[in-house]
């Protein structure tokens, strides 16, 4: 691939390590064949994919500013021709579940002045090491083409889980949950055999006439083909007076439901999730717990990695950073949305359209404005709104005029007799 070659040719002389050892991790396939792990990967990937990447700048004078430059638009719209931000984040989160390591390679333009794309990769036989000059390198075999590549580790977004045994890599989950998955597979195999055997006749065939061994085998084979298969849904066989079938009663083995649920819960505990998360039947509190224990740590890693790998030291020095945020009210009830959204709206924290979005309404024109309730004032300015409370005579006159102005701005409410509340209060 052309863009791979461009990246690898960058300072080719400097990055020429000797490949002598195998990769640190090679999947055994058990995790990818597990429906439980697959469901967990989908649940976590779906939530991580909703994270919103933003480049912000925090300064003492101007406060928080959200940037809108080329890199911001790339992160927000499409990381690569084949990956939207949701696709890329979903893939990385899924790889994190299966491997405890997720990677995305940063590709630059020919002059290395601008990011060209950010491509998540699924790699086998990967390794991170430090050369004699102190440079960190990342070698991997890309599943896309089966070829081996080596790139500077500074050009790789790397998030990890269970960083406890290796210096650079998270501990793969295969060995830690292998036994649990094998026991679940055995339980499932027992259930399949039970269902299969329940459709077949079991017993022995008594042949009343004299017959040699070959003839008996032939008769038994004919009987099996005719009646002892899944197509004999009725479970009934027809015999003449030369044969007699003696059924052997069998008791279907009981499926160990409690043991099976324990094994499933063991997998859930390993990934800090549960059945309610996988089936989307969670409450607000349960989703908040899931977000804080699973999704938020991934968002923190993404923010730190993207900030360090994509921004220069000068940009970071001026307070720029890349953050990944989420709407944590997306699974709240309407009552919770109304309570929290109303409080934020009255204080000018969110706009009209942001409040409407919380309540599942479409945006309106000129709705991107913030409203502030006049019931809130600065602590040092309370005397302006409190006549006779430490205010001078001039301040009191100004207070009366200001109150009259506020009344005129209020929405009139027509009463019986044709007068409004404002008309009754204002001379």
C-alpha positions as CSV (number, residue, x, y, z in Angstrom):
1,X,0.0,0.0,0.0
2,X,1.3,3.4,-1.0
3,X,0.6,5.2,2.3
4,X,2.3,2.4,4.3
5,X,5.4,2.7,2.1
6,X,5.5,6.4,2.6
7,X,5.5,6.1,6.4
8,X,8.0,3.3,6.4
9,X,10.4,5.1,4.1
10,X,10.5,8.0,6.5
11,X,14.0,7.9,8.0
12,X,14.5,4.4,6.8
13,X,18.2,4.4,7.8
14,X,17.3,5.3,11.4
15,X,14.7,2.6,11.8
16,X,16.3,-0.7,10.8
17,X,15.8,-3.1,13.8
18,X,16.8,-6.7,13.7
19,X,13.8,-9.1,13.8
20,X,14.8,-12.0,16.0
21,X,11.9,-12.7,18.3
22,X,8.3,-13.5,17.8
23,X,5.5,-11.2,18.7
24,X,4.3,-10.9,22.3
25,X,0.8,-12.2,21.6
26,X,-1.0,-14.5,19.3
27,X,-4.7,-15.2,19.6
28,X,-5.8,-18.8,20.0
29,X,-9.3,-18.2,18.5
30,X,-11.3,-19.1,21.5
31,X,-12.4,-15.5,22.2
32,X,-13.5,-14.8,18.7
33,X,-15.7,-18.0,18.8
34,X,-17.4,-17.0,22.0
35,X,-20.9,-15.4,21.7
36,X,-20.6,-13.9,25.2
37,X,-17.3,-12.1,24.4
38,X,-18.7,-11.1,21.1
39,X,-21.7,-9.5,22.8
40,X,-19.4,-7.7,25.3
41,X,-17.2,-6.4,22.5
42,X,-20.3,-5.1,20.7
43,X,-21.7,-3.4,23.8
44,X,-18.4,-1.7,24.7
45,X,-17.6,-0.8,21.1
46,X,-21.0,0.7,20.5
47,X,-20.6,3.1,23.5
48,X,-17.0,4.0,22.7
49,X,-18.0,4.7,19.1
50,X,-20.3,7.5,20.4
51,X,-17.4,9.4,22.0
52,X,-17.0,12.9,20.4
53,X,-13.3,13.9,19.7
54,X,-12.6,17.6,20.1
55,X,-9.4,19.8,20.1
56,X,-9.7,22.3,22.8
57,X,-7.4,25.0,24.2
58,X,-7.5,25.9,27.9
59,X,-6.0,29.3,28.9
60,X,-6.2,31.5,31.9
61,X,-7.3,34.6,29.9
62,X,-9.7,33.2,27.3
63,X,-10.9,30.1,29.1
64,X,-11.8,27.0,27.1
65,X,-11.9,27.3,23.4
66,X,-12.9,24.6,20.9
67,X,-10.8,24.6,17.8
68,X,-12.1,24.2,14.2
69,X,-9.1,23.5,12.0
70,X,-8.1,20.7,9.6
71,X,-7.2,18.2,12.2
72,X,-10.5,18.9,14.2
73,X,-12.5,18.2,11.1
74,X,-10.6,15.0,10.3
75,X,-11.2,13.7,13.8
76,X,-14.9,14.7,13.7
77,X,-15.8,13.5,10.2
78,X,-13.6,10.7,8.9
79,X,-10.3,9.3,10.1
80,X,-9.6,7.4,6.9
81,X,-11.4,6.9,3.6
82,X,-12.9,3.6,5.0
83,X,-13.4,4.7,8.6
84,X,-15.8,7.2,10.2
85,X,-14.9,8.2,13.8
86,X,-17.6,5.7,15.0
87,X,-16.2,2.9,12.9
88,X,-12.6,3.5,14.1
89,X,-13.5,3.9,17.8
90,X,-15.7,0.8,17.6
91,X,-12.9,-1.3,16.1
92,X,-10.4,-0.1,18.6
93,X,-12.7,-0.8,21.5
94,X,-13.5,-4.3,20.1
95,X,-9.8,-5.1,19.7
96,X,-9.3,-4.0,23.3
97,X,-11.8,-6.5,24.5
98,X,-10.3,-9.4,22.5
99,X,-6.6,-8.6,22.9
100,X,-6.2,-6.0,25.6
101,X,-4.4,-3.9,23.1
102,X,-5.7,-1.7,20.3
103,X,-3.7,0.2,17.7
104,X,-4.3,2.9,15.1
105,X,-1.4,4.0,12.8
106,X,-1.1,7.7,12.0
107,X,-0.2,8.4,8.3
108,X,1.2,11.8,7.2
109,X,1.5,13.7,3.9
110,X,4.7,13.5,2.0
111,X,6.1,16.5,3.7
112,X,5.1,15.2,7.2
113,X,3.4,18.5,8.0
114,X,-0.2,17.3,8.1
115,X,-2.0,14.2,9.2
116,X,-3.3,12.3,6.2
117,X,-5.3,9.6,8.0
118,X,-5.6,7.5,11.2
119,X,-6.2,3.8,10.4
120,X,-7.1,1.3,13.1
121,X,-5.2,-2.0,12.5
122,X,-5.9,-5.5,13.6
123,X,-2.4,-7.0,13.9
124,X,-0.8,-10.3,14.9
125,X,2.8,-10.9,16.0
126,X,3.3,-7.3,17.1
127,X,6.0,-6.1,19.3
128,X,7.2,-2.8,20.9
129,X,10.8,-2.3,21.8
130,X,13.5,0.3,22.2
131,X,16.5,0.4,20.0
132,X,20.1,1.4,21.0
133,X,19.4,5.1,20.4
134,X,16.4,5.1,22.7
135,X,13.8,5.2,19.9
136,X,10.6,3.2,20.5
137,X,9.5,1.1,17.5
138,X,6.4,-0.8,16.7
139,X,6.5,-3.9,14.5
140,X,3.4,-5.7,13.4
141,X,2.0,-8.1,10.9
142,X,-1.1,-6.5,9.4
143,X,-4.1,-8.8,8.9
144,X,-5.1,-6.7,5.9
145,X,-2.3,-8.0,3.7
146,X,-0.3,-10.4,5.9
147,X,2.8,-8.3,5.5
148,X,5.1,-7.1,8.3
149,X,5.8,-3.4,9.0
150,X,7.9,-1.4,11.4
151,X,6.9,2.2,12.3
152,X,7.9,4.7,15.0
153,X,5.8,4.2,18.1
154,X,5.2,7.9,18.1
155,X,3.1,7.3,15.0
156,X,0.9,4.7,16.7
157,X,-2.2,5.4,18.8
158,X,-2.1,2.6,21.4
159,X,-4.6,1.9,24.2
160,X,-4.3,-1.0,26.5
161,X,-6.0,-2.9,29.3
162,X,-4.5,-4.8,32.3
163,X,-1.1,-3.3,32.0
164,X,0.6,-5.4,34.7
165,X,3.0,-8.0,33.2
166,X,4.6,-6.4,30.2
167,X,6.3,-3.0,29.9
168,X,4.4,-1.8,26.8
169,X,1.5,-4.2,26.3
170,X,-1.7,-5.1,28.1
171,X,-2.1,-8.6,29.3
172,X,-4.0,-10.7,26.8
173,X,-7.3,-12.2,28.2
174,X,-6.8,-15.7,26.6
175,X,-5.1,-17.4,29.5
176,X,-7.1,-15.7,32.2
177,X,-10.5,-16.7,31.0
178,X,-9.6,-19.7,28.9
179,X,-10.8,-22.2,31.5
180,X,-14.2,-20.4,31.9
181,X,-14.7,-20.4,28.1
182,X,-13.9,-24.1,27.8
183,X,-16.4,-25.0,30.5
184,X,-19.1,-22.9,28.8
185,X,-18.3,-24.7,25.6
186,X,-18.7,-28.0,27.3
187,X,-22.0,-27.0,28.7
188,X,-23.2,-25.9,25.4
189,X,-22.1,-29.1,23.7
190,X,-24.0,-31.1,26.4
191,X,-27.1,-29.1,25.6
192,X,-26.7,-29.8,21.8
193,X,-26.3,-33.5,22.4
194,X,-29.3,-33.6,24.6
195,X,-31.5,-32.0,22.0
196,X,-30.0,-34.2,19.3
197,X,-30.6,-37.5,21.2
198,X,-34.1,-36.6,22.2
199,X,-35.2,-37.0,18.5
200,X,-33.8,-40.5,18.1
201,X,-35.1,-44.0,19.2
202,X,-32.9,-45.8,21.7
203,X,-33.1,-49.5,22.3
204,X,-32.2,-52.9,20.7
205,X,-33.7,-54.8,17.8
206,X,-34.8,-58.5,18.4
207,X,-34.9,-60.7,15.2
208,X,-37.2,-63.7,15.8
209,X,-35.9,-65.8,12.8
210,X,-32.6,-67.4,12.5
211,X,-30.1,-65.1,10.8
212,X,-26.3,-64.9,10.5
213,X,-24.3,-61.9,11.6
214,X,-24.2,-60.2,8.3
215,X,-28.0,-60.4,7.8
216,X,-28.6,-59.0,11.3
217,X,-26.3,-56.1,10.6
218,X,-28.2,-55.4,7.4
219,X,-31.5,-55.5,9.1
220,X,-30.3,-53.1,11.9
221,X,-28.9,-50.8,9.3
222,X,-32.2,-50.7,7.4
223,X,-34.1,-50.0,10.6
224,X,-31.7,-47.2,11.6
225,X,-32.0,-45.6,8.2
226,X,-35.7,-45.8,8.2
227,X,-36.6,-44.7,11.8
228,X,-33.6,-43.7,13.9
229,X,-32.9,-40.2,12.5
230,X,-34.1,-36.7,12.9
231,X,-36.5,-37.0,10.1
232,X,-38.6,-39.4,12.2
233,X,-40.3,-36.6,14.0
234,X,-43.1,-38.7,15.3
235,X,-40.8,-41.3,17.0
236,X,-42.8,-44.2,15.8
237,X,-41.5,-47.3,13.9
238,X,-43.4,-50.0,12.0
239,X,-42.3,-53.7,12.3
240,X,-43.6,-57.1,11.1
241,X,-43.7,-60.3,13.2
242,X,-40.1,-61.2,12.4
243,X,-38.7,-58.3,14.4
244,X,-39.2,-56.9,17.8
245,X,-37.9,-53.5,19.1
246,X,-37.2,-53.1,22.8
247,X,-36.8,-49.4,23.8
248,X,-34.3,-48.5,26.4
249,X,-35.6,-45.6,28.5
250,X,-33.2,-42.8,29.0
251,X,-33.3,-39.8,31.2
252,X,-32.1,-36.6,29.7
253,X,-29.3,-35.0,31.6
254,X,-30.2,-31.8,33.5
255,X,-28.5,-28.7,32.2
256,X,-26.5,-27.1,35.0
257,X,-28.2,-23.7,34.8
258,X,-26.7,-22.3,38.0
259,X,-23.2,-23.4,37.1
260,X,-23.7,-22.0,33.6
261,X,-24.8,-18.7,34.9
262,X,-21.8,-18.6,37.3
263,X,-19.5,-19.1,34.3
264,X,-21.2,-16.3,32.4
265,X,-21.0,-14.0,35.4
266,X,-17.3,-14.8,35.6
267,X,-16.8,-13.4,32.1
268,X,-19.0,-10.4,32.9
269,X,-16.9,-9.6,36.0
270,X,-13.7,-9.9,34.0
271,X,-14.9,-7.1,31.6
272,X,-16.8,-5.1,34.3
273,X,-20.2,-5.6,32.6
274,X,-23.4,-7.6,33.1
275,X,-26.3,-9.1,31.3
276,X,-28.4,-5.9,31.6
277,X,-25.7,-3.9,29.7
278,X,-25.7,-6.5,26.9
279,X,-29.5,-6.5,26.6
280,X,-29.9,-2.8,27.1
281,X,-32.3,-3.2,30.1
282,X,-30.1,-1.1,32.5
283,X,-31.2,1.7,34.7
284,X,-29.7,5.2,34.8
285,X,-27.5,4.2,37.8
286,X,-26.4,1.0,36.1
287,X,-25.4,2.7,32.9
288,X,-23.5,5.4,34.9
289,X,-21.6,2.7,36.7
290,X,-20.8,1.0,33.4
291,X,-19.7,4.3,31.8
292,X,-17.4,5.3,34.7
293,X,-15.8,1.8,35.1
294,X,-15.5,0.8,31.4
295,X,-16.1,3.6,28.9
296,X,-14.5,6.5,30.7
297,X,-11.1,4.8,31.2
298,X,-11.0,4.2,27.5
299,X,-11.9,7.8,26.8
300,X,-9.1,9.0,29.1
301,X,-6.5,6.8,27.3
302,X,-7.7,8.0,23.9
303,X,-7.4,11.7,25.1
304,X,-3.9,11.2,26.4
305,X,-2.7,9.2,23.4
306,X,-4.2,11.6,20.7
307,X,-2.9,14.7,22.5
308,X,0.7,13.3,22.8
309,X,0.9,11.7,19.4
310,X,-1.0,14.2,17.2
311,X,-0.1,17.6,18.8
312,X,3.4,19.1,18.9
313,X,5.2,20.0,22.1
314,X,4.6,23.7,21.3
315,X,0.8,23.1,20.8
316,X,0.6,21.2,24.1
317,X,2.6,24.0,25.8
318,X,-0.1,26.5,24.7
319,X,-2.8,24.5,26.4
320,X,-4.1,22.5,23.4
321,X,-5.3,19.0,24.0
322,X,-7.6,16.4,22.4
323,X,-10.5,15.2,24.5
324,X,-13.2,12.5,23.9
325,X,-16.6,13.4,25.4
326,X,-20.0,11.8,25.6
327,X,-23.6,12.8,26.3
328,X,-24.1,11.0,29.6
329,X,-27.8,11.9,29.7
330,X,-28.5,9.9,26.6
331,X,-30.0,7.0,28.7
332,X,-31.6,9.1,31.4
333,X,-35.4,9.2,31.7
334,X,-37.4,12.3,30.6
335,X,-37.9,13.4,34.2
336,X,-34.1,13.3,34.8
337,X,-33.4,15.1,31.5
338,X,-36.0,17.8,32.4
339,X,-34.6,18.3,35.9
340,X,-31.0,18.4,34.9
341,X,-31.5,20.2,31.6
342,X,-33.8,22.8,33.2
343,X,-31.1,23.6,35.8
344,X,-28.4,23.9,33.2
345,X,-30.6,26.0,30.9
346,X,-31.6,28.6,33.5
347,X,-27.9,29.2,34.3
348,X,-26.9,29.7,30.7
349,X,-24.8,26.5,30.6
350,X,-26.6,25.0,27.6
351,X,-28.4,26.6,24.6
352,X,-32.1,26.3,23.6
353,X,-31.3,23.7,21.0
354,X,-29.1,21.7,23.4
355,X,-32.0,21.6,25.8
356,X,-34.4,20.6,23.0
357,X,-32.1,17.8,22.0
358,X,-32.2,16.5,25.6
359,X,-36.0,16.4,25.3
360,X,-35.9,14.6,21.9
361,X,-37.1,17.7,20.0
362,X,-35.6,18.9,16.7
363,X,-33.5,22.1,16.7
364,X,-35.0,25.5,15.8
365,X,-33.6,28.5,14.0
366,X,-31.8,31.0,16.2
367,X,-31.9,28.4,19.0
368,X,-28.1,28.3,19.6
369,X,-28.3,31.0,22.2
370,X,-27.9,30.7,26.0
371,X,-30.6,32.1,28.3
372,X,-29.9,33.3,31.9
373,X,-32.6,33.7,34.6
374,X,-32.7,37.2,36.1
375,X,-33.2,35.5,39.5
376,X,-29.5,35.0,39.8
377,X,-27.0,37.8,40.4
378,X,-23.4,38.1,41.5
379,X,-22.9,38.0,45.2
380,X,-21.3,41.5,45.2
381,X,-24.3,43.0,43.3
382,X,-27.1,41.9,45.6
383,X,-27.8,45.4,46.9
384,X,-28.8,46.5,43.4
385,X,-31.8,44.2,43.5
386,X,-32.7,44.6,47.1
387,X,-34.3,48.1,47.8
388,X,-33.4,49.4,51.2
389,X,-30.9,46.7,52.0
390,X,-27.8,48.7,52.3
391,X,-28.5,50.7,49.2
392,X,-28.3,54.5,48.9
393,X,-31.3,56.7,47.9
394,X,-30.0,56.9,44.3
395,X,-29.5,53.2,44.2
396,X,-33.1,52.7,45.4
397,X,-34.5,54.9,42.6
398,X,-32.4,53.0,40.1
399,X,-33.7,49.7,41.6
400,X,-37.4,50.9,41.1
401,X,-36.7,51.8,37.5
402,X,-34.9,48.5,36.9
403,X,-37.8,46.5,38.4
404,X,-40.3,48.4,36.2
405,X,-38.2,47.6,33.2
406,X,-38.1,43.9,34.1
407,X,-41.9,44.0,34.5
408,X,-42.3,45.4,31.0
409,X,-40.2,42.6,29.6
410,X,-42.3,39.9,31.3
411,X,-44.9,38.1,29.2
412,X,-48.3,39.7,30.0
413,X,-51.0,37.5,31.4
414,X,-54.6,38.8,30.7
415,X,-57.0,38.8,33.7
416,X,-60.7,39.4,33.9
417,X,-61.5,43.0,33.2
418,X,-59.0,43.3,30.4
419,X,-56.0,44.4,32.5
420,X,-52.7,42.6,32.7
421,X,-50.6,41.9,35.7
422,X,-48.0,44.3,34.4
423,X,-50.5,47.1,33.9
424,X,-51.7,46.6,37.5
425,X,-48.2,46.8,38.9
426,X,-46.7,49.5,36.8
427,X,-48.1,53.1,37.2
